[in-house]
Amino acid sequence: RRLARTMHDALAALPDQRSDDLLSRVRIARVAGIDIDRDTMLTASVHALFHRDDALAAELSKRALDDAPSALASLVLGKALLYQGRNSAAEEAFATAEQANADDALRTQVAITRGRNQYLHLRDIPAAVATVKSVREDVADRPSRMLLDSAITVLEASLGSWHEVARRGGAVLNDETAANEAVLPLLALAGAAQLTTGHLGGLDALVSRGLELASTSGPLFAGTGSLEFRVLASLKTAYEGDLAAAAVSAAGMYESVLAHRNEYGAAIAAYAFGHVLMLQGVAGRALQIQREAGQHATRIDPYQTGAFSLAEAAVAAVAAGDAPEASRLLVAYDALPPAPYPRSRVPRMRAAAWSIAATGDLAEASRLARTAGDHGQEEDRLMWAAFAYHDAVAFGHASMVADRLAAVAAATDAALVSALAAHACAARDQNPAGLARAAQRLHETGAWLAAAAAASRAANLYARSNDSSAMVAQQAIRERLLPRLGNVWCPALRIRPQLLTSREFEIASLAALGMTSRAIAERLIISVRTVDNHLASVYAKLDIAGRSDLPRVIGVGTTNATSDS
């Protein structure tokens, strides 16, 4: 206790106390039983929230409230409870904050934060609108009134069109007076609308503004709000056609949030990471991550993030070859509590389409995927519509959806959707050259499963036309991509031209890398003569002169590569 008192007094005597110093002092005081004055408790609770110590923030704000009512203490308590997934308790704290005396700026923060909780977590949009309107009638401060007006507009728009939400968010972004941190929830909602509708052009400015406000604002808005904008940025990167960079970014966010034990943050970060993995086609890992997202989200956000995670996990389960797990996940989805507003039908229908495809009825699965895409267009969720339409392409029925997918691509500025549409049109037209270009384009975006599927179809069509060189080049693309995907199931991958056997292709690929027949024999544990016999068969089938032509035809390696490569 004497040591704790000495440390506490030393920290208290620092002339310029940092946030870490204050929290260390408070933690020591708690352990040693040293009294903390109310102002220190209140200040420390705000800093604890900023440092994502939700338990300490809740404890200190409760102790401050025991002494006297405080709008700031109630707001901190509500935010801390919100981060812990206790949405109903957070709503009570926000209601208490509204009853306490506060200036217009703080009342505005309380109203928008409470309305956001009612909208995003409790799914009571009319209550959210009423909350913000009730405060709007009383405040006199012009910036606060402007922010509340914007909040009301966006909340009311969310009952209708996503395009309207995006438009209103853009209006807030362009308003130079909207520099208050309380605008963050509105920008996050508008960013989600722009992302969902596939209009990515204005998203950079919105994300930059959101991150700037989150970093320079007080601790009340710098935590999960900042994460939401980073998630938007990661998904924008994915939709723009750089899935590899998006996967790295999403993985980093997910690991960081787990370290802070933020359940709501973990839910949205895990969903984003799993979504990017599924776009790549890494189904097994996507299933694992989306299951984790579902575990977090169904406790704190069952209506939106929880539902989306379970549905996408079911898709990933089928793609990973685990149809029974997909059925279990769909049962869990159907057991979610009913939402207080119409829930999007697209995620559930996509999952059902993949489950039907696993039974072998690819025509029915494609029809359901097409219907899911149509609903996505009706709901203004153009990105979801594109992914649903492309499912039908994966099921082998591109003719059902190619025109629809092309129309969606024309209505968005997402490079990923454009690549998916090119794949669909080439598959519909049975155009091997178009499929080869689509495979290359999808490969460059990081959509490995779609690229492998396009290459498989191209190779099959080239084999039919006896173009062995082009066929083998496409087969090589497919074979290089499959190891990245792991154990994956997709109807399009079952199309395999049989010009070369698996063993012939393996030996030819190693020879194209520059390995000698003896080195190949040692690696595959076969005789040199067997290697040479397979190579002779390859030369005859491909109509080439010999080993020196393999790098050109197979499309891999260099002539001076070592056996280790």
C-alpha positions, 0 to 999 in steps of 0.5 A: 500500500505504501508503494502504491501510494508513492506511485500514485502521488508521483503520477499525480504530481506530473505537470503534464499528465498523459492519458496513460498516466491518468489511467495508471494512477486510477488503476493503482488507486483502485488496488490500494484503496485510495480515494479518487475524486469525482472529476478524476473518475469522470475524466478517467472513464472517458480515457478508459473508453478511448483505450478500449478498457470498457470494463474500467470505463463502465465502473468509473462512470457508474461511480461518478453517477453514484455521486451525482447525475451527469450526461457525460458519465451516462454517455460514457457508460452507455458507450461502454455497455454498447461495446460489451454487447449489452445494447438494452442496458446501453439504451437505459444509460443513453435515456438517463443521459438525455434527462441530465443537464448538458450543453447543446453539443453534448446533448447532440452527441447523446441523441445521435449516439442513442439513435444510432444504438436504436437503429443499428442494434435495437433495430427500432428505426421509428424510435431512433427518429423520435429520439433525434427529433425530440432533442432537435426541438430544444437545442439552440446551437446552430451546428448542433441543429444542423447535425440533428437535421442531417441525422433525421434525414439519414435515418428516415432515408434508411427506411427507403432507398440506399441511394438516398442514404448515400446522397444525404451522407454526401451532403453532410460531407460537403457541408463545411460546418459539419466538422463535429465528431457527432457526424461520424455515425451519419458518415459511417451509414452513408459509407455503407450505402455507397459501398453496397450500391457499388458507387465507390468514387466518393467513398475515399473522401468520406472515409478520409473525413471519418477517420480524420474526425475519429482521430481528432475527436474525443474518446467517445467517438474514436474507437469503434467509429474509426474501425467502421471506416477502416472496414469500409476502406478495406471492402472498397479496396476489395471491390475495386479489384485488389482482394489480396490487399483487402485481405491483409488489411481485414486480417490486421483489423480483426486481430487488433480488435480481438486483442482489445476484446471488443465484441461489436468490433470483432463482429464487423471486422470478422465479417469483413475478413470472411467476406473478402476471403470468400470473394477470393474463394478460400472457402475453408478459412472464410467458413472459420472466420464467418462462424466466429463473426456469427458467434459475436454478432448474434449476441449483439447485432442479430438482425444485420451483422449476425444474419449476414455472417451466418448466411455467408458462412453457409455459402462458405460451408458448401464451397468448402465441401461441408453441406451438413454444416451449411444446413446447420448454419441455415437453421441458426439463421432461421432461428434469429429473432425477427427484425423490426424492419424488412430484412434483406432476402439476398443473403439467405437466398444465396445460401439456399442456392448453394445448398441446393447446388450441393445436391446436384440440382444446378438448374434450380440453384441457378434459378434461385441465385438469379432471383436473389440477384433480382431482389438485390437490385430491387433493394439497391444492394447492387454489389449483393446482386452481382455476387448472387448473379455470379453464383449462377455462373459458378453453377454452370448457367451463365445464360440465365444471368449474364445480361443482368450481371452486365447491367449491374456492372454498368451501374457501378464503378466496381472493377470486381463486378466488371470482371465478374460480368466479363466472365459471365458473358464469355461463359454464356457465349462459349467464347474460349478467348473471352474466358481466357481474358476473364480468367486473367482479369479475375486472377489479377483482382485476386478472385482466385476461385472465379479465375480458376473456374473461367480457366477451366471452361476456357481449357475445355473449349480449347480442347474441343477445338483441338487447340492444345497449346491454348488449352494447356495454358489455361489448364496451367492457370487453373492448376496454379490457383487451386493450391491457394484455395485449399479444399474447395467445391465448385461445379465449374471446377469439375470441368477438366479437359483430358488432353494431359493426364494429371501425372503428365501435367505434373511432370511437364510443369516441373520440366518447364521449371528447368528440372532435369529428368533425374531431379523430377524422378527423385522428387516424384519417386519414380524412375528416370525412364518413366519421366522420359516416357511421360515427357515423350507423350506430352510432346506428342499430344502438344505437338511440340519439339521438346523440353525447350518448348514447355515453358511457352506452352505450359506457361510457368517457370523459367529455364534456369529455375532450380529444382527447389523452386 
